[in-house]
Amino acid sequence: MSHPMTSGQTPSSPTPLAQALELGESERQTGYWIQDEVHFGHPLTPLFASFQIPSLTVGTRRAFEALSMPIMEFRARLVDGYFYQWAVEAPDAEARAQRQRRLMAEDIIPSHPERFQRVVREELLPLYADLQRRAATLATREDALAALEAVGAAYDLVWQRHFELVLPLIAARGALGDLIKRLTDRDDPAVLNAIFAGVMTKTLETDRELRRLAESATPEVAQALEGPKDEWRARLAQTTAGQDFLSRLDAFLAEYGHRVAHSHEFVEPTWIEDPTQPLALVRTYMRQPFAFDAHIESLVAERQAAWAALWDSMPDTPERAAFERLYHQVLPFWGVDEDHHFYIDAMLPAKTRPLILKVGAVLVAADVLAKPDDVCFLYRDEAEALLRAPADRRALVEARRADWRRQQQTVPTPYFGVRPDEDDPLQVLVFGEPDRPDAGPAVRRLKGQPASAGVYRGRVRILRDPAEFGLLQPGEVLVCRTTTPPWTPLFSIAGAIVTDAGGVLSHAATVAREYRLPAVVGARIATHILADGQLVTVDGSAGTVVVDGD
């Protein structure tokens, strides 16, 4: 479907996407636009933004209506390439909230595990297979136009399903927390986290399989991986042991290789295309074994003990029975926060990228672009216009690519618009506090959100991009802007985690708890004031990072 971005837009007088996707001055006066560093901590390319931003609004509007959410929709815009969103309250918010509580309790939460699997099996995977078939047969400009239309429809549907699958977990988490507080007078998120520890997710499963791949490596494989990165595959192919390892690597990538440096993009190659990152992690894992299965077994044992202790502390009332019933309904889909990333946030753009590159190849053949991925620096309407009437856009693309590189070096403003008197508690749980404190040289103590309990003292290692994964040494304190599932393999290497962005429900916080790593998230300026090699103490219980020495 098409995506008019303004109310006055008509087919005969469209607003160019380059203009419509930008946050305008009038919009800044009416909304509260937060920069989503957790999911979009990087500047977006024009083509990806052309699909992601309109589909976020379409998808949330549909999902929020189906779930009777008090929020009407998410609206998103760009500011210098960075993604900002505003949660628009529904006019009948209070009535919808009342319906939502009943709908969640009586219908959605009890049936959610089956629904999640059905959506993956019957909608998402067939959709991705269709995109793959289109990429295999795309040859003409007409095929390319149809492909872009198919991508738009896919993004609309998948982002609707995204919120339909994720929001019930948030609602269930809130209901469980309320019951714990009423039954035990305890208002500590750690209590809730403890009774769900050790739930296997696709994120943890990927790390486990990467560990097993490393455990299967022979000395010949280790020797091949000691050479230059760009020679790893060629060196592995020179020995029988290396060839066997490559076969196992390819099987791993076919299942788990839909990862890129930044999950939401078309312009970056996946692990399938470039396995340098997983191979670098394999090399590190070979040097630092980790008993993954035993670790998960211990977490499950701790979960069962935590459940028994919590159950025994509750009075024998009807609410206690309701808590037990809800807990056993939620346990099978507790991992949906990570699993949806595997099947949606990562897989959708990864499965779309080959089709986008084929569209780019058609434009290269039409003498419009220099190379296929240049199409990522055109807006959708521009690409469609060029497919209908080709014209050279090499200079425009080079200018935009240079601007995109410039944007990567900038620090985005935390928010624009009218900030409410009190921040939405859910937004803080996911995104963290929006304010950024002063980053002067005298700052020796940082405050963030306590994400994973424990105290750890170690040396700082700042990583700004997955290309730097190989720099992290065992036991170092990983400091970064944020983490997404491609960063998870580092959690069994690091001694503690500190992020600029995110709240206690962010990916970094969730996975740190599974690895028992002390973690402080949402420290805002950690990557700006800390330096590699500094000695720091991370207190994941208090949410503080203290610089002990240089």
C-alpha positions as CSV (number, residue, x, y, z in Angstrom):
1,M,0.0,0.0,0.0
2,S,1.1,3.6,-0.4
3,H,1.9,5.8,2.6
4,P,0.7,9.4,2.4
5,M,2.5,11.2,5.2
6,T,0.4,14.3,5.5
7,S,-3.4,14.8,5.6
8,G,-3.4,17.1,2.6
9,Q,-1.5,14.7,0.4
10,T,-3.2,13.5,-2.8
11,P,-2.0,11.1,-5.6
12,S,-1.7,14.1,-8.0
13,S,0.4,16.2,-5.6
14,P,2.4,13.9,-3.4
15,T,4.7,15.2,-0.6
16,P,8.2,13.8,-1.4
17,L,9.3,11.3,1.3
18,A,12.5,13.2,1.9
19,Q,10.4,16.0,3.2
20,A,7.5,14.0,4.8
21,L,9.8,11.8,6.9
22,E,11.6,14.8,8.5
23,L,10.4,16.1,11.8
24,G,8.8,19.5,11.0
25,E,8.7,22.6,13.3
26,S,4.9,22.4,13.6
27,E,5.1,18.7,14.8
28,R,7.7,19.6,17.4
29,Q,5.1,21.9,19.0
30,T,2.4,19.3,19.3
31,G,4.2,16.0,20.2
32,Y,6.9,14.6,22.4
33,W,9.5,12.9,20.2
34,I,12.0,10.6,21.8
35,Q,15.2,9.4,20.1
36,D,15.0,5.7,20.3
37,E,18.7,4.8,21.0
38,V,17.8,1.3,22.0
39,H,16.5,0.1,18.6
40,F,17.7,2.8,16.3
41,G,20.9,4.2,17.8
42,H,22.3,4.7,14.3
43,P,21.3,7.1,11.4
44,L,19.0,5.4,9.0
45,T,19.5,5.3,5.2
46,P,16.8,6.9,3.1
47,L,15.4,3.7,1.7
48,F,15.1,1.9,5.0
49,A,13.5,4.9,6.6
50,S,11.0,5.0,3.7
51,F,9.6,1.6,4.8
52,Q,10.2,1.6,8.5
53,I,8.8,4.9,9.5
54,P,5.4,4.7,7.7
55,S,5.0,1.1,8.6
56,L,5.6,1.8,12.2
57,T,2.5,4.0,12.3
58,V,0.4,1.7,10.2
59,G,1.4,-1.3,12.2
60,T,0.9,0.3,15.6
61,R,-2.4,1.8,14.7
62,R,-3.7,-1.7,13.7
63,A,-2.1,-3.5,16.6
64,F,-3.2,-0.9,19.2
65,E,-6.8,-1.1,18.0
66,A,-6.8,-4.9,18.1
67,L,-5.3,-4.9,21.6
68,S,-7.4,-1.9,22.8
69,M,-4.3,0.0,23.8
70,P,-4.8,3.5,25.3
71,I,-2.2,4.7,22.8
72,M,-3.6,5.3,19.3
73,E,-0.3,4.9,17.3
74,F,3.4,5.6,17.2
75,R,4.5,8.3,14.8
76,A,8.1,8.5,13.7
77,R,10.2,11.1,12.0
78,L,13.9,11.7,11.2
79,V,16.2,14.4,12.5
80,D,19.6,14.4,10.8
81,G,19.1,10.7,10.0
82,Y,18.1,9.7,13.5
83,F,14.8,8.0,14.4
84,Y,12.4,9.8,16.7
85,Q,9.0,8.6,17.8
86,W,5.9,9.9,19.6
87,A,3.3,7.8,21.4
88,V,0.0,9.4,20.4
89,E,-2.7,8.9,23.1
90,A,-6.1,7.6,21.9
91,P,-9.0,10.0,22.3
92,D,-10.9,7.3,24.3
93,A,-7.8,6.2,26.2
94,E,-9.5,5.4,29.5
95,A,-12.2,3.3,27.9
96,R,-9.7,1.4,25.8
97,A,-7.5,0.8,28.8
98,Q,-10.4,-0.8,30.7
99,R,-11.2,-3.0,27.6
100,Q,-7.5,-3.9,27.3
101,R,-7.2,-5.3,30.8
102,R,-10.2,-7.5,30.3
103,L,-9.1,-8.6,26.8
104,M,-5.6,-9.4,28.0
105,A,-6.8,-11.5,31.0
106,E,-9.6,-13.4,29.2
107,D,-8.3,-13.9,25.7
108,I,-4.9,-12.7,24.6
109,I,-2.5,-13.9,27.4
110,P,-4.0,-17.4,27.8
111,S,-3.7,-18.1,24.1
112,H,-0.5,-16.2,23.4
113,P,2.1,-19.0,23.2
114,E,0.1,-20.7,20.5
115,R,-0.5,-17.4,18.7
116,F,3.2,-16.6,18.6
117,Q,4.1,-19.9,17.0
118,R,1.2,-19.7,14.6
119,V,2.2,-16.2,13.4
120,V,5.8,-17.3,12.9
121,R,4.8,-20.6,11.1
122,E,1.9,-19.4,9.0
123,E,2.7,-15.7,8.3
124,L,6.3,-14.7,8.8
125,L,8.2,-17.6,7.4
126,P,6.0,-17.9,4.3
127,L,6.3,-14.1,3.8
128,Y,10.1,-14.3,3.9
129,A,10.1,-17.2,1.5
130,D,8.0,-15.1,-0.9
131,L,10.6,-12.2,-0.7
132,Q,13.3,-14.7,-1.4
133,R,11.5,-16.1,-4.4
134,R,11.0,-12.6,-5.7
135,A,14.7,-11.8,-5.3
136,A,15.6,-15.0,-7.3
137,T,13.4,-14.0,-10.3
138,L,13.7,-10.2,-10.3
139,A,15.0,-9.1,-13.7
140,T,13.1,-6.1,-15.1
141,R,12.2,-2.6,-13.9
142,E,8.5,-3.8,-13.7
143,D,9.7,-6.6,-11.4
144,A,11.5,-4.1,-9.3
145,L,8.5,-1.8,-8.9
146,A,6.4,-4.8,-7.8
147,A,9.1,-5.8,-5.4
148,L,9.1,-2.4,-3.7
149,E,5.3,-2.7,-3.3
150,A,5.7,-6.2,-1.8
151,V,8.3,-4.9,0.7
152,G,5.9,-2.1,1.7
153,A,3.1,-4.5,2.3
154,A,5.4,-6.9,4.2
155,Y,6.6,-4.1,6.5
156,D,3.0,-3.0,7.3
157,L,2.0,-6.6,8.2
158,V,5.1,-7.6,10.1
159,W,5.1,-4.4,12.2
160,Q,1.5,-4.9,13.1
161,R,2.4,-8.5,14.3
162,H,5.5,-7.1,16.1
163,F,3.4,-5.1,18.5
164,E,0.6,-7.7,18.8
165,L,3.2,-10.2,19.9
166,V,5.3,-8.0,22.2
167,L,2.7,-6.0,24.1
168,P,1.0,-8.9,25.8
169,L,4.3,-9.8,27.5
170,I,4.6,-6.2,28.8
171,A,1.0,-6.3,30.1
172,A,1.5,-9.7,31.7
173,R,4.8,-8.5,33.3
174,G,2.9,-5.5,34.8
175,A,0.1,-7.7,36.1
176,L,2.5,-10.2,37.7
177,G,4.4,-7.4,39.4
178,D,1.2,-5.9,40.8
179,L,0.1,-9.3,42.2
180,I,3.5,-9.8,43.8
181,K,3.3,-6.4,45.4
182,R,-0.2,-7.0,46.8
183,L,0.6,-10.5,48.0
184,T,4.0,-9.8,49.5
185,D,4.4,-6.1,49.7
186,R,7.6,-6.3,47.7
187,D,8.1,-3.9,44.8
188,D,11.4,-5.2,43.5
189,P,11.8,-6.1,39.8
190,A,14.5,-8.6,40.8
191,V,11.8,-10.8,42.4
192,L,9.9,-11.1,39.1
193,N,13.1,-11.6,37.1
194,A,14.2,-14.4,39.4
195,I,11.1,-16.6,38.7
196,F,11.7,-16.4,34.9
197,A,15.5,-17.0,34.9
198,G,16.9,-19.5,32.5
199,V,14.1,-19.3,29.9
200,M,15.7,-20.3,26.6
201,T,15.3,-17.7,23.8
202,K,16.4,-17.6,20.2
203,T,19.1,-15.1,21.3
204,L,20.5,-17.5,23.8
205,E,20.1,-20.4,21.4
206,T,22.2,-18.6,18.8
207,D,25.0,-18.1,21.4
208,R,24.8,-21.7,22.5
209,E,25.1,-23.0,18.9
210,L,28.0,-20.6,18.3
211,R,29.6,-22.0,21.4
212,R,29.1,-25.6,20.1
213,L,30.6,-24.6,16.8
214,A,33.7,-23.3,18.6
215,E,33.9,-26.5,20.6
216,S,33.9,-28.5,17.4
217,A,37.0,-26.7,16.0
218,T,40.2,-28.6,15.7
219,P,43.8,-27.2,16.0
220,E,43.9,-26.9,12.2
221,V,40.8,-24.6,12.4
222,A,42.5,-22.6,15.2
223,Q,45.6,-22.2,13.1
224,A,43.6,-21.0,10.1
225,L,41.9,-18.3,12.2
226,E,45.2,-16.9,13.3
227,G,45.8,-15.3,9.9
228,P,44.3,-12.1,8.5
229,K,40.5,-11.9,8.7
230,D,40.0,-11.6,4.9
231,E,41.8,-14.9,4.4
232,W,40.0,-17.0,7.0
233,R,37.6,-18.8,4.7
234,A,40.3,-19.5,2.1
235,R,42.7,-20.8,4.8
236,L,39.9,-23.0,6.3
237,A,39.2,-24.5,2.8
238,Q,42.8,-25.7,2.5
239,T,42.4,-28.6,5.0
240,T,39.9,-31.4,5.4
241,A,39.3,-30.3,9.0
242,G,38.7,-26.7,7.8
243,Q,36.3,-27.9,5.1
244,D,34.3,-29.8,7.7
245,F,34.2,-26.8,9.9
246,L,33.0,-24.6,7.0
247,S,30.2,-27.0,6.4
248,R,29.1,-26.7,10.1
249,L,29.6,-22.9,9.9
250,D,27.3,-22.7,6.8
251,A,24.6,-24.8,8.6
252,F,24.8,-22.5,11.6
253,L,24.5,-19.4,9.4
254,A,21.5,-20.8,7.5
255,E,19.6,-20.9,10.8
256,Y,21.1,-18.1,12.8
257,G,23.0,-15.9,10.3
258,H,20.3,-13.1,9.9
259,R,22.3,-10.7,12.0
260,V,23.9,-7.4,11.0
261,A,25.8,-4.7,12.8
262,H,22.6,-2.7,13.2
263,S,19.4,-4.8,13.1
264,H,17.3,-2.2,11.4
265,E,18.9,-1.6,8.0
266,F,19.3,-2.8,4.4
267,V,22.7,-1.4,3.7
268,E,24.8,-3.7,5.9
269,P,25.8,-7.3,5.0
270,T,24.4,-10.1,7.2
271,W,26.5,-12.8,8.9
272,I,25.5,-15.1,6.0
273,E,27.1,-12.7,3.5
274,D,30.1,-11.9,5.7
275,P,30.9,-14.4,8.5
276,T,33.9,-12.4,9.8
277,Q,32.1,-11.6,13.1
278,P,30.9,-15.1,14.0
279,L,34.4,-16.4,13.1
280,A,36.0,-13.8,15.3
281,L,33.7,-14.9,18.1
282,V,34.5,-18.6,17.5
283,R,38.2,-17.7,17.8
284,T,37.6,-15.9,21.1
285,Y,35.4,-18.8,22.4
286,M,38.1,-21.3,21.6
287,R,40.4,-19.4,23.9
288,Q,37.8,-18.9,26.7
289,P,35.5,-22.0,27.1
290,F,32.1,-21.5,28.8
291,A,29.9,-24.3,30.1
292,F,26.7,-22.9,28.4
293,D,24.4,-25.8,29.1
294,A,25.5,-26.1,32.7
295,H,25.0,-22.4,33.1
296,I,21.4,-22.6,31.8
297,E,20.7,-25.6,34.0
298,S,21.8,-23.7,37.1
299,L,19.6,-20.8,36.1
300,V,16.6,-23.1,35.8
301,A,17.4,-24.6,39.2
302,E,17.6,-21.0,40.7
303,R,14.3,-20.2,39.0
304,Q,12.5,-23.1,40.5
305,A,13.9,-22.3,44.0
306,A,12.9,-18.6,43.6
307,W,9.4,-19.7,42.6
308,A,9.1,-22.0,45.6
309,A,10.3,-19.3,48.0
310,L,8.0,-16.7,46.6
311,W,5.0,-19.1,46.6
312,D,5.6,-20.0,50.2
313,S,5.8,-16.3,51.2
314,M,2.3,-15.6,49.8
315,P,-0.9,-15.9,51.8
316,D,-3.3,-18.6,50.7
317,T,-5.9,-16.4,49.0
318,P,-7.8,-16.3,45.6
319,E,-5.2,-13.8,44.4
320,R,-2.4,-16.3,45.1
321,A,-4.2,-18.8,42.9
322,A,-4.7,-16.1,40.2
323,F,-0.9,-15.4,40.4
324,E,-0.1,-19.1,39.9
325,R,-2.4,-19.3,36.9
326,L,-1.0,-16.2,35.3
327,Y,2.6,-17.3,35.9
328,H,2.1,-20.6,34.2
329,Q,0.4,-18.9,31.3
330,V,3.3,-16.4,30.8
331,L,6.2,-18.8,31.4
332,P,5.9,-20.3,27.8
333,F,6.2,-16.9,26.1
334,W,8.5,-15.1,28.6
335,G,11.2,-15.2,25.9
336,V,9.1,-13.4,23.2
337,D,11.0,-10.2,23.8
338,E,14.2,-11.8,22.3
339,D,12.4,-14.2,20.0
340,H,10.5,-11.5,18.2
341,H,13.8,-9.9,17.4
342,F,15.0,-13.1,15.8
343,Y,11.9,-13.4,13.6
344,I,11.1,-9.8,13.0
345,D,13.7,-7.1,13.9
346,A,16.6,-9.1,12.4
347,M,15.0,-11.4,9.9
348,L,12.6,-8.9,8.2
349,P,15.4,-6.6,6.9
350,A,17.8,-9.5,6.4
351,K,15.3,-11.3,4.1
352,T,14.4,-8.0,2.4
353,R,18.0,-7.0,1.7
354,P,18.6,-9.5,-1.2
355,L,15.5,-8.1,-2.9
356,I,16.6,-4.5,-2.3
357,L,20.0,-5.3,-3.8
358,K,18.3,-6.8,-6.9
359,V,16.3,-3.6,-7.3
360,G,19.7,-1.8,-7.1
361,A,21.2,-4.0,-9.7
362,V,18.3,-3.2,-12.1
363,L,19.1,0.5,-11.6
364,V,22.8,-0.1,-12.1
365,A,21.9,-1.8,-15.4
366,A,19.7,1.2,-16.3
367,D,22.8,3.5,-15.8
368,V,21.3,5.2,-12.8
369,L,23.6,4.0,-10.0
370,A,27.2,2.8,-9.7
371,K,26.6,-0.2,-7.5
372,P,23.5,-2.1,-6.2
373,D,23.6,-0.9,-2.6
374,D,23.5,2.7,-3.8
375,V,19.7,2.2,-3.9
376,C,19.7,2.4,-0.1
377,F,20.5,6.1,-0.4
378,L,17.3,6.8,-2.5
379,Y,13.9,7.3,-0.9
380,R,11.3,4.9,-2.0
381,D,9.4,7.4,-4.2
382,E,12.7,8.4,-5.9
383,A,13.6,4.7,-6.6
384,E,10.1,4.1,-8.0
385,A,10.4,7.2,-10.2
386,L,13.8,6.2,-11.5
387,L,12.5,2.7,-12.3
388,R,9.8,4.3,-14.5
389,A,12.1,6.9,-16.0
390,P,15.8,6.2,-15.5
391,A,18.2,9.1,-14.9
392,D,21.7,9.3,-13.5
393,R,21.8,9.7,-9.7
394,R,25.4,8.8,-8.9
395,A,26.3,12.2,-7.6
396,L,23.2,12.4,-5.4
397,V,23.9,9.0,-3.9
398,E,27.6,9.8,-3.2
399,A,26.6,13.1,-1.4
400,R,24.0,11.2,0.7
401,R,26.4,8.4,1.5
402,A,28.9,11.0,2.7
403,D,26.2,12.7,4.8
404,W,25.3,9.4,6.3
405,R,28.9,8.8,7.4
406,R,28.9,12.3,9.0
407,Q,25.7,11.5,10.9
408,Q,27.3,8.4,12.4
409,Q,29.8,10.7,14.2
410,T,27.1,12.9,15.7
411,V,25.3,12.6,19.1
412,P,21.6,13.0,18.6
413,T,19.4,15.3,20.8
414,P,17.6,13.1,23.3
415,Y,14.1,14.5,22.5
416,F,12.2,17.2,20.8
417,G,8.8,18.8,21.6
418,V,6.6,19.1,24.6
419,R,7.9,16.8,27.4
420,P,5.2,15.8,29.9
421,D,5.5,16.7,33.5
422,E,6.1,13.0,34.3
423,D,7.8,10.5,32.0
424,D,5.8,7.5,31.0
425,P,7.0,4.6,33.3
426,L,7.0,2.1,30.5
427,Q,9.1,4.4,28.3
428,V,11.7,4.7,31.1
429,L,11.7,0.9,31.6
430,V,12.5,0.4,27.9
431,F,14.4,3.5,26.8
432,G,15.8,4.8,30.1
433,E,15.8,8.4,31.3
434,P,15.9,10.9,28.4
435,D,18.1,13.5,30.1
436,R,21.8,13.5,29.3
437,P,24.0,14.9,32.2
438,D,27.1,17.0,31.7
439,A,30.1,15.1,30.3
440,G,32.8,17.2,31.7
441,P,36.3,15.8,32.4
442,A,35.8,15.9,36.2
443,V,33.0,13.4,36.2
444,R,34.1,10.3,38.1
445,R,30.8,8.7,38.9
446,L,28.0,7.8,36.6
447,K,24.4,7.0,37.5
448,G,22.2,4.8,35.4
449,Q,19.5,2.2,36.0
450,P,20.3,-1.0,38.0
451,A,19.8,-3.6,35.4
452,S,21.5,-6.8,36.7
453,A,22.7,-7.2,40.3
454,G,26.3,-7.6,41.4
455,V,29.5,-5.6,41.8
456,Y,32.4,-5.9,39.5
457,R,35.8,-4.1,39.3
458,G,37.6,-4.2,36.0
459,R,39.1,-2.4,33.0
460,V,37.0,-0.5,30.5
461,R,36.6,-1.6,26.9
462,I,34.6,0.8,24.7
463,L,33.0,-0.8,21.6
464,R,31.2,1.4,19.2
465,D,30.6,-1.1,16.4
466,P,30.4,-4.9,16.0
467,A,33.5,-4.7,13.8
468,E,35.4,-4.1,17.1
469,F,34.0,-7.2,18.9
470,G,37.4,-8.9,18.7
471,L,39.0,-6.2,20.9
472,L,37.1,-7.3,24.0
473,Q,39.3,-9.3,26.3
474,P,38.0,-11.7,28.9
475,G,36.8,-9.9,32.1
476,E,36.8,-6.4,30.7
477,V,33.9,-4.1,31.3
478,L,32.0,-3.7,28.1
479,V,30.9,-0.1,27.6
480,C,28.8,0.8,24.5
481,R,25.9,2.9,23.4
482,T,23.4,0.0,23.5
483,T,23.3,-3.7,22.6
484,T,21.1,-5.8,20.3
485,P,21.2,-9.6,19.9
486,P,24.3,-9.6,17.7
487,W,26.1,-8.3,20.8
488,T,25.0,-11.3,23.0
489,P,28.0,-13.5,22.3
490,L,30.1,-10.9,24.2
491,F,28.2,-11.4,27.4
492,S,30.0,-14.6,28.2
493,I,33.3,-12.8,27.8
494,A,32.7,-9.5,29.6
495,G,33.0,-9.0,33.4
496,A,30.2,-6.3,33.4
497,I,28.1,-4.2,31.1
498,V,27.5,-0.5,30.9
499,T,25.4,1.2,28.3
500,D,24.5,4.8,27.4
501,A,20.9,3.9,26.4
502,G,18.1,1.7,27.6
503,G,16.1,0.8,30.7
504,V,15.6,-2.3,32.8
505,L,13.6,-4.0,30.0
506,S,16.1,-3.3,27.3
507,H,18.1,-6.1,25.6
508,A,21.3,-5.4,27.5
509,A,19.5,-5.6,30.8
510,T,17.6,-8.7,30.0
511,V,20.5,-10.7,28.7
512,A,22.9,-9.5,31.4
513,R,20.6,-11.0,34.0
514,E,20.7,-14.4,32.1
515,Y,24.5,-14.3,32.2
516,R,24.6,-13.1,35.8
517,L,26.6,-10.0,34.7
518,P,26.5,-6.9,36.8
519,A,25.0,-4.3,34.5
520,V,24.1,-0.6,34.5
521,V,22.0,0.7,31.6
522,G,21.0,4.2,30.5
523,A,24.1,5.8,31.9
524,R,23.8,8.3,28.9
525,I,27.4,9.5,28.7
526,A,29.5,6.4,29.5
527,T,31.0,6.2,26.1
528,H,31.9,9.9,26.2
529,I,33.7,10.1,29.6
530,L,35.2,6.6,30.1
531,A,38.3,5.5,28.3
532,D,39.8,2.1,27.4
533,G,41.8,0.7,30.2
534,Q,40.3,2.8,33.0
535,L,39.6,0.9,36.2
536,V,36.0,1.1,37.2
537,T,33.6,-0.4,39.7
538,V,30.2,-1.3,38.3
539,D,27.4,-1.8,40.8
540,G,24.5,-3.4,39.0
541,S,22.4,-3.3,42.2
542,A,22.8,0.5,42.8
543,G,23.0,1.5,39.1
544,T,26.4,3.3,39.5
545,V,29.7,3.3,37.7
546,V,32.7,4.7,39.6
547,V,36.1,5.5,38.0
548,D,38.7,4.1,40.4
549,G,41.8,4.9,38.3
550,D,43.4,5.4,34.9
